[in-house]
Amino acid sequence: MFDSDAQLASLARRDFPRHPTLDAEVAKLEDGQRLRWFAAPYLRASREQTPEGETLLAVTDTRLGSPGYHPFRFALARQSAAGEWQGLEDSQRLPSRPVDRAALLSLWQAVHDPQTRMQPNQRTVSATPSNPSAETR
């Protein structure tokens, strides 16, 4: 709240791409409607692959957690062989990814030293679900 635009830009290192088609599928589901009532526009819909090869429609509440670590991720539907989304009888909480310690340290430093700026050569870790450990510059 007290950060300048430059400070915020240095910390805005995570992308949360929107998927309008998946957002629309979430809106069709009863559990999805409840989540949208509670957390929209902070929900991010995505496809998640299970170890068994199933594709799940997942939502993440991006307000909670820290960059790269969002513990409130839920599976709401399973994709059929025909490509249709079938709502799960009960939504399932998905496992959390490990905390991105470098991003957490950057936030900690920014809170305790408002003059902290990321250096251009600092490496960051992407929080994109399809590749949670990809490094970007």
N, CA, C and O of each residue as an XYZ file, in Angstrom:
548
protein
N       0.827     -1.178      0.000
C       0.000      0.000      0.000
C       0.875      1.246      0.000
O       0.510      2.254     -0.605
N       2.022      1.194      0.668
C       2.871      2.371      0.752
C       3.990      2.360     -0.286
O       4.782      3.301     -0.354
N       4.061      1.302     -1.094
C       5.128      1.202     -2.077
C       4.863      2.096     -3.279
O       3.717      2.335     -3.658
N       5.945      2.583     -3.865
C       5.842      3.364     -5.100
C       5.614      2.412     -6.263
O       5.751      1.197     -6.118
N       5.266      2.967     -7.413
C       5.079      2.134     -8.598
C       6.362      1.379     -8.946
O       6.303      0.219     -9.354
N       7.510      2.020     -8.789
C       8.783      1.364     -9.092
C       9.022      0.187     -8.150
O       9.493     -0.864     -8.585
N       8.706      0.347     -6.874
C       8.893     -0.743     -5.916
C       7.952     -1.900     -6.239
O       8.345     -3.065     -6.186
N       6.723     -1.572     -6.568
C       5.771     -2.622     -6.914
C       6.195     -3.351     -8.175
O       6.085     -4.575     -8.256
N       6.680     -2.606     -9.159
C       7.114     -3.231    -10.407
C       8.255     -4.207    -10.144
O       8.322     -5.260    -10.779
N       9.156     -3.872     -9.213
C      10.276     -4.769     -8.940
C       9.817     -6.049     -8.257
O      10.491     -7.075     -8.354
N       8.695     -6.005     -7.576
C       8.187     -7.195     -6.894
C       7.162     -7.953     -7.726
O       6.853     -9.106     -7.425
N       6.637     -7.325     -8.757
C       5.625     -7.963     -9.597
C       6.322     -8.884    -10.591
O       6.352     -8.620    -11.793
N       6.875     -9.958    -10.071
C       7.685    -10.843    -10.875
C       6.930    -12.104    -11.254
O       7.500    -12.974    -11.914
N       5.720    -12.232    -10.880
C       4.967    -13.454    -11.121
C       3.837    -13.169    -12.096
O       3.140    -12.160    -11.991
N       3.673    -14.063    -13.027
C       2.563    -13.882    -13.948
C       1.466    -14.880    -13.601
O       1.735    -16.027    -13.244
N       0.258    -14.428    -13.711
C      -0.917    -15.258    -13.484
C      -1.791    -15.114    -14.716
O      -2.782    -14.384    -14.705
N      -1.413    -15.822    -15.788
C      -2.172    -15.659    -17.024
C      -3.627    -16.046    -16.836
O      -3.953    -16.996    -16.124
N      -4.478    -15.298    -17.480
C      -5.916    -15.571    -17.423
C      -6.275    -16.510    -18.564
O      -5.676    -16.464    -19.638
N      -7.251    -17.353    -18.315
C      -7.742    -18.297    -19.315
C      -9.261    -18.127    -19.378
O      -9.990    -18.821    -18.670
N      -9.742    -17.204    -20.223
C     -11.184    -16.913    -20.263
C     -12.052    -18.151    -20.493
O     -13.139    -18.254    -19.925
N     -11.591    -19.076    -21.306
C     -12.378    -20.291    -21.557
C     -12.517    -21.106    -20.272
O     -13.599    -21.604    -19.963
N     -11.424    -21.238    -19.531
C     -11.484    -21.983    -18.273
C     -12.274    -21.211    -17.216
O     -13.005    -21.808    -16.426
N     -12.127    -19.882    -17.201
C     -12.926    -19.070    -16.273
C     -14.422    -19.303    -16.505
O     -15.199    -19.393    -15.554
N     -14.812    -19.399    -17.774
C     -16.221    -19.642    -18.102
C     -16.668    -21.016    -17.617
O     -17.803    -21.178    -17.171
N     -15.781    -22.004    -17.703
C     -16.112    -23.341    -17.206
C     -16.272    -23.332    -15.689
O     -17.165    -23.991    -15.156
N     -15.428    -22.602    -15.004
C     -15.550    -22.474    -13.542
C     -16.905    -21.879    -13.192
O     -17.555    -22.329    -12.248
N     -17.336    -20.871    -13.943
C     -18.605    -20.188    -13.668
C     -19.816    -21.104    -13.845
O     -20.876    -20.833    -13.281
N     -19.681    -22.161    -14.601
C     -20.789    -23.097    -14.824
C     -20.995    -24.058    -13.657
O     -22.062    -24.655    -13.521
N     -19.979    -24.206    -12.820
C     -20.022    -25.183    -11.730
C     -20.519    -24.544    -10.437
O     -20.191    -23.393    -10.145
N     -21.298    -25.277     -9.673
C     -21.814    -24.756     -8.406
C     -20.673    -24.342     -7.470
O     -20.699    -23.250     -6.903
N     -19.672    -25.217     -7.309
C     -18.525    -24.855     -6.472
C     -17.781    -23.660     -7.052
O     -17.291    -22.809     -6.309
N     -17.699    -23.596     -8.360
C     -17.042    -22.472     -9.014
C     -17.778    -21.165     -8.777
O     -17.152    -20.124     -8.575
N     -19.106    -21.213     -8.799
C     -19.897    -20.007     -8.542
C     -19.681    -19.512     -7.122
O     -19.585    -18.306     -6.892
N     -19.603    -20.435     -6.162
C     -19.345    -20.029     -4.774
C     -17.961    -19.402     -4.634
O     -17.802    -18.375     -3.973
N     -16.973    -20.015     -5.251
C     -15.621    -19.459     -5.193
C     -15.547    -18.090     -5.861
O     -14.889    -17.182     -5.353
N     -16.221    -17.944     -6.998
C     -16.228    -16.645     -7.683
C     -16.900    -15.593     -6.811
O     -16.455    -14.446     -6.784
N     -17.958    -15.957     -6.102
C     -18.622    -15.007     -5.216
C     -17.648    -14.552     -4.132
O     -17.614    -13.377     -3.767
N     -16.860    -15.493     -3.624
C     -15.960    -15.205     -2.514
C     -14.660    -14.528     -2.960
O     -14.185    -13.612     -2.288
N     -14.087    -14.960     -4.068
C     -12.721    -14.557     -4.389
C     -12.527    -13.841     -5.727
O     -11.431    -13.350     -5.998
N     -13.546    -13.771     -6.558
C     -13.354    -13.100     -7.858
C     -13.006    -11.652     -7.615
O     -13.575    -11.068     -6.693
N     -12.153    -11.045     -8.336
C     -11.446    -11.489     -9.541
C     -10.077    -12.089     -9.256
O      -9.196    -12.032    -10.113
N      -9.879    -12.654     -8.093
C      -8.568    -13.162     -7.699
C      -8.412    -14.657     -7.927
O      -7.449    -15.266     -7.461
N      -9.351    -15.239     -8.637
C      -9.235    -16.658     -8.959
C      -8.520    -16.815    -10.289
O      -8.718    -16.032    -11.218
N      -7.712    -17.810    -10.360
C      -7.020    -18.143    -11.603
C      -7.350    -19.587    -11.926
O      -7.054    -20.490    -11.143
N      -7.962    -19.804    -13.079
C      -8.316    -21.155    -13.511
C      -7.171    -21.733    -14.342
O      -6.508    -21.020    -15.094
N      -6.955    -23.032    -14.190
C      -5.901    -23.702    -14.954
C      -6.240    -25.174    -15.121
O      -7.123    -25.710    -14.451
N      -5.517    -25.810    -16.029
C      -5.597    -27.265    -16.192
C      -4.463    -27.872    -15.378
O      -3.334    -27.383    -15.418
N      -4.763    -28.934    -14.642
C      -3.750    -29.637    -13.854
C      -3.777    -31.104    -14.258
O      -4.839    -31.725    -14.312
N      -2.611    -31.646    -14.539
C      -2.496    -33.069    -14.867
C      -2.227    -33.856    -13.597
O      -1.390    -33.460    -12.785
N      -2.923    -34.957    -13.421
C      -2.669    -35.839    -12.292
C      -1.608    -36.862    -12.699
O      -1.373    -37.059    -13.891
N      -0.971    -37.507    -11.740
C      -0.005    -38.566    -12.080
C      -0.646    -39.699    -12.886
O       0.036    -40.412    -13.623
N      -1.969    -39.855    -12.734
C      -2.683    -40.912    -13.463
C      -3.056    -40.486    -14.877
O      -3.625    -41.278    -15.628
N      -2.743    -39.241    -15.253
C      -3.025    -38.767    -16.605
C      -4.361    -38.061    -16.769
O      -4.721    -37.690    -17.886
N      -5.096    -37.868    -15.700
C      -6.358    -37.137    -15.782
C      -6.086    -35.639    -15.863
O      -5.066    -35.155    -15.374
N      -7.003    -34.917    -16.481
C      -6.906    -33.470    -16.531
C      -7.994    -32.883    -15.639
O      -9.178    -33.176    -15.804
N      -7.573    -32.053    -14.695
C      -8.503    -31.426    -13.757
C      -8.611    -29.936    -14.047
O      -7.651    -29.307    -14.491
N      -9.782    -29.386    -13.792
C      -9.992    -27.943    -13.836
C      -9.725    -27.445    -12.422
O     -10.452    -27.776    -11.485
N      -8.677    -26.649    -12.282
C      -8.252    -26.186    -10.967
C      -8.410    -24.677    -10.866
O      -8.328    -23.965    -11.867
N      -8.635    -24.202     -9.656
C      -8.669    -22.764     -9.393
C      -7.711    -22.466     -8.245
O      -7.570    -23.244     -7.301
N      -7.058    -21.313     -8.359
C      -6.126    -20.846     -7.341
C      -6.584    -19.491     -6.870
O      -6.886    -18.622     -7.688
N      -6.644    -19.290     -5.566
C      -6.934    -17.977     -4.993
C      -5.590    -17.272     -4.874
O      -4.794    -17.595     -3.992
N      -5.334    -16.313     -5.757
C      -4.028    -15.661     -5.817
C      -3.822    -14.621     -4.721
O      -2.735    -14.056     -4.607
N      -4.850    -14.360     -3.912
C      -4.695    -13.388     -2.819
C      -3.927    -13.963     -1.649
O      -3.320    -13.224     -0.873
N      -3.951    -15.249     -1.522
C      -3.405    -15.898     -0.335
C      -2.096    -16.585     -0.657
O      -1.957    -17.198     -1.716
N      -1.149    -16.489      0.232
C       0.144    -17.114      0.028
C       1.190    -16.065     -0.269
O       1.077    -14.914      0.154
N       2.211    -16.474     -1.002
C       3.291    -15.580     -1.395
C       3.663    -15.922     -2.826
O       3.230    -16.953     -3.343
N       4.455    -15.081     -3.478
C       4.794    -15.361     -4.876
C       5.323    -16.776     -5.066
O       6.271    -17.196     -4.403
N       4.704    -17.486     -5.967
C       5.116    -18.856     -6.237
C       4.566    -19.889     -5.279
O       4.777    -21.085     -5.481
N       3.867    -19.462     -4.239
C       3.318    -20.383     -3.251
C       1.905    -19.931     -2.905
O       1.704    -18.961     -2.174
N       0.948    -20.645     -3.438
C      -0.452    -20.344     -3.175
C      -1.122    -21.620     -2.672
O      -1.446    -22.509     -3.459
N      -1.329    -21.708     -1.360
C      -1.816    -22.957     -0.782
C      -3.287    -23.255     -1.064
O      -3.727    -24.385     -0.852
N      -4.046    -22.291     -1.528
C      -5.472    -22.530     -1.744
C      -5.738    -22.770     -3.222
O      -6.124    -21.875     -3.974
N      -5.511    -24.038     -3.602
C      -5.721    -24.501     -4.968
C      -6.695    -25.666     -4.889
O      -6.512    -26.588     -4.094
N      -7.726    -25.617     -5.715
C      -8.761    -26.644     -5.664
C      -9.076    -27.172     -7.048
O      -9.088    -26.422     -8.024
N      -9.332    -28.469     -7.127
C      -9.828    -29.101     -8.350
C     -11.344    -29.096     -8.265
O     -11.928    -29.533     -7.273
N     -11.976    -28.592     -9.330
C     -13.440    -28.515     -9.339
C     -14.084    -29.487    -10.314
O     -15.233    -29.885    -10.128
N     -13.343    -29.874    -11.361
C     -13.929    -30.727    -12.400
C     -12.841    -31.603    -13.019
O     -11.645    -31.343    -12.890
N     -13.308    -32.648    -13.693
C     -12.434    -33.579    -14.409
C     -12.846    -33.527    -15.875
O     -14.035    -33.488    -16.194
N     -11.850    -33.527    -16.766
C     -12.158    -33.483    -18.193
C     -12.403    -34.898    -18.706
O     -11.601    -35.801    -18.467
N     -13.517    -35.082    -19.414
C     -13.865    -36.395    -19.969
C     -13.040    -36.646    -21.231
O     -12.369    -35.746    -21.737
N     -13.098    -37.875    -21.729
C     -12.397    -38.224    -22.963
C     -12.897    -37.379    -24.133
O     -12.165    -37.142    -25.094
N     -14.149    -36.927    -24.045
C     -14.734    -36.095    -25.100
C     -14.366    -34.621    -24.939
O     -14.745    -33.792    -25.767
N     -13.626    -34.293    -23.873
C     -13.199    -32.911    -23.669
C     -14.147    -32.069    -22.841
O     -13.899    -30.879    -22.645
N     -15.232    -32.660    -22.346
C     -16.201    -31.931    -21.525
C     -15.752    -31.937    -20.065
O     -15.149    -32.899    -19.591
N     -16.055    -30.854    -19.368
C     -15.736    -30.776    -17.942
C     -16.888    -31.357    -17.141
O     -18.039    -30.965    -17.330
N     -16.586    -32.285    -16.252
C     -17.581    -32.892    -15.375
C     -17.235    -32.501    -13.943
O     -16.161    -32.829    -13.439
N     -18.166    -31.792    -13.290
C     -17.927    -31.346    -11.921
C     -17.660    -32.510    -10.986
O     -18.284    -33.566    -11.097
N     -16.737    -32.315    -10.071
C     -16.465    -33.333     -9.058
C     -17.562    -33.285     -8.010
O     -18.114    -32.223     -7.724
N     -17.873    -34.431     -7.445
C     -18.893    -34.463     -6.395
C     -18.500    -33.548     -5.247
O     -19.332    -32.812     -4.716
N     -17.239    -33.596     -4.871
C     -16.677    -32.704     -3.852
C     -15.396    -32.120     -4.415
O     -14.554    -32.847     -4.942
N     -15.248    -30.792     -4.303
C     -13.997    -30.188     -4.767
C     -12.851    -30.759     -3.939
O     -13.031    -31.134     -2.780
N     -11.684    -30.819     -4.545
C     -10.524    -31.408     -3.883
C      -9.427    -30.361     -3.742
O      -9.099    -29.663     -4.701
N      -8.874    -30.257     -2.568
C      -7.740    -29.357     -2.389
C      -6.515    -30.012     -3.008
O      -6.213    -31.174     -2.735
N      -5.820    -29.260     -3.839
C      -4.625    -29.766     -4.512
C      -3.397    -29.478     -3.659
O      -3.381    -28.507     -2.903
N      -2.376    -30.311     -3.775
C      -1.162    -30.078     -2.989
C      -0.505    -28.751     -3.366
O      -0.564    -28.318     -4.517
N       0.103    -28.132     -2.403
C       0.804    -26.866     -2.623
C       2.184    -27.138     -3.182
O       2.797    -28.172     -2.914
N       2.653    -26.190     -3.960
C       4.028    -26.247     -4.445
C       4.943    -25.742     -3.337
O       4.480    -25.068     -2.417
N       6.228    -26.053     -3.408
C       7.169    -25.549     -2.400
C       7.236    -24.017     -2.423
O       7.012    -23.386     -3.456
N       7.541    -23.450     -1.286
C       7.677    -22.002     -1.170
C       8.890    -21.556     -1.981
O       9.950    -22.178     -1.916
N       8.731    -20.485     -2.739
C       9.840    -19.875     -3.483
C      10.583    -18.985     -2.497
O      10.209    -17.831     -2.287
N      11.622    -19.520     -1.900
C      12.334    -18.808     -0.840
C      12.975    -17.510     -1.333
O      13.038    -16.537     -0.581
N      13.449    -17.477     -2.571
C      14.060    -16.257     -3.107
C      13.017    -15.145     -3.213
O      13.303    -13.996     -2.877
N      11.818    -15.475     -3.674
C      10.763    -14.462     -3.782
C      10.316    -14.007     -2.403
O      10.063    -12.821     -2.193
N      10.214    -14.937     -1.462
C       9.821    -14.587     -0.105
C      10.862    -13.664      0.535
O      10.506    -12.714      1.232
N      12.134    -13.942      0.302
C      13.201    -13.091      0.811
C      13.111    -11.690      0.197
O      13.307    -10.697      0.898
N      12.816    -11.601     -1.103
C      12.659    -10.292     -1.752
C      11.532     -9.499     -1.108
O      11.673     -8.302     -0.859
N      10.412    -10.166     -0.838
C       9.290     -9.480     -0.189
C       9.674     -9.030      1.219
O       9.368     -7.908      1.622
N      10.346     -9.908      1.965
C      10.781     -9.589      3.325
C      11.684     -8.361      3.312
O      11.513     -7.447      4.118
N      12.641     -8.347      2.398
C      13.562     -7.214      2.302
C      12.818     -5.932      1.940
O      13.126     -4.864      2.470
N      11.852     -6.030      1.052
C      11.095     -4.840      0.649
C      10.261     -4.301      1.798
O      10.087     -3.089      1.924
N       9.738     -5.196      2.643
C       8.943     -4.758      3.794
C       9.833     -4.051      4.812
O       9.449     -3.025      5.373
N      11.014     -4.599      5.045
C      11.900     -4.053      6.073
C      12.852     -2.975      5.573
O      13.415     -2.231      6.375
N      13.041     -2.879      4.259
C      13.896     -1.848      3.687
C      13.232     -1.338      2.417
O      13.476     -1.874      1.336
N      12.393     -0.308      2.531
C      11.646      0.186      1.366
C      12.530      0.629      0.205
O      12.036      0.797     -0.910
N      13.813      0.821      0.442
C      14.712      1.223     -0.643
C      15.214      0.026     -1.460
O      15.889      0.199     -2.475
N      14.880     -1.185     -1.009
C      15.342     -2.391     -1.701
C      14.794     -2.413     -3.118
O      13.604     -2.194     -3.344
N      15.667     -2.676     -4.052
C      15.283     -2.819     -5.453
C      15.913     -4.110     -5.979
O      17.037     -4.450     -5.610
N      15.198     -4.815     -6.828
C      15.789     -5.978     -7.473
C      16.829     -5.496     -8.470
O      16.579     -4.557     -9.225
N      17.966     -6.118     -8.476
C      18.999     -5.790     -9.455
C      18.623     -6.435    -10.787
O      18.024     -7.511    -10.794
N      18.960     -5.803    -11.919
C      18.594     -6.361    -13.229
C      19.110     -7.768    -13.463
O      18.500     -8.524    -14.219
N      20.227     -8.144    -12.831
C      20.771     -9.474    -13.072
C      20.283    -10.519    -12.076
O      20.738    -11.662    -12.117
N      19.356    -10.147    -11.172
C      18.799    -11.129    -10.234
C      17.927    -12.102    -10.981
O      17.138    -11.713    -11.842
N      18.069    -13.373    -10.650
C      17.236    -14.396    -11.269
C      15.972    -14.573    -10.453
O      15.988    -14.457     -9.228
N      14.878    -14.854    -11.142
C      13.616    -15.110    -10.463
C      13.079    -16.448    -10.925
O      13.491    -16.966    -11.963
N      12.168    -17.003    -10.164
C      11.560    -18.279    -10.490
C      10.111    -18.039    -10.849
O       9.383    -17.382    -10.105
N       9.690    -18.565    -11.978
C       8.324    -18.380    -12.440
C       7.366    -19.236    -11.627
O       7.703    -20.349    -11.224
N       6.165    -18.708    -11.388
C       5.146    -19.457    -10.652
C       4.098    -20.025    -11.589
O       3.049    -20.481    -11.136
N       4.361    -20.007    -12.878
C       3.401    -20.523    -13.835
C       3.216    -22.009    -13.584
O       4.192    -22.758    -13.615
N       1.972    -22.465    -13.331
C       1.734    -23.854    -12.953
C       2.280    -24.881    -13.932
O       2.690    -25.961    -13.507
N       2.302    -24.585    -15.231
C       2.765    -25.575    -16.188
C       4.261    -25.818    -16.074
O       4.759    -26.835    -16.555
N       4.992    -24.890    -15.438
C       6.424    -25.043    -15.299
C       6.887    -24.296    -14.051
O       7.537    -23.257    -14.165
N       6.562    -24.808    -12.860
C       6.801    -24.068    -11.633
C       8.261    -23.809    -11.315
O       8.548    -22.974    -10.458
N       9.198    -24.490    -11.968
C      10.591    -24.264    -11.615
C      11.371    -23.565    -12.729
O      12.592    -23.446    -12.637
N      10.688    -23.103    -13.778
C      11.401    -22.445    -14.873
C      11.994    -21.138    -14.394
O      11.355    -20.387    -13.655
N      13.203    -20.872    -14.812
C      13.853    -19.639    -14.409
C      13.714    -18.623    -15.517
O      13.819    -18.943    -16.701
N      13.475    -17.385    -15.107
C      13.384    -16.278    -16.046
C      14.286    -15.180    -15.565
O      14.744    -15.204    -14.423
N      14.544    -14.236    -16.399
C      15.332    -13.069    -16.005
C      14.462    -11.859    -16.037
O      14.924    -10.758    -15.738
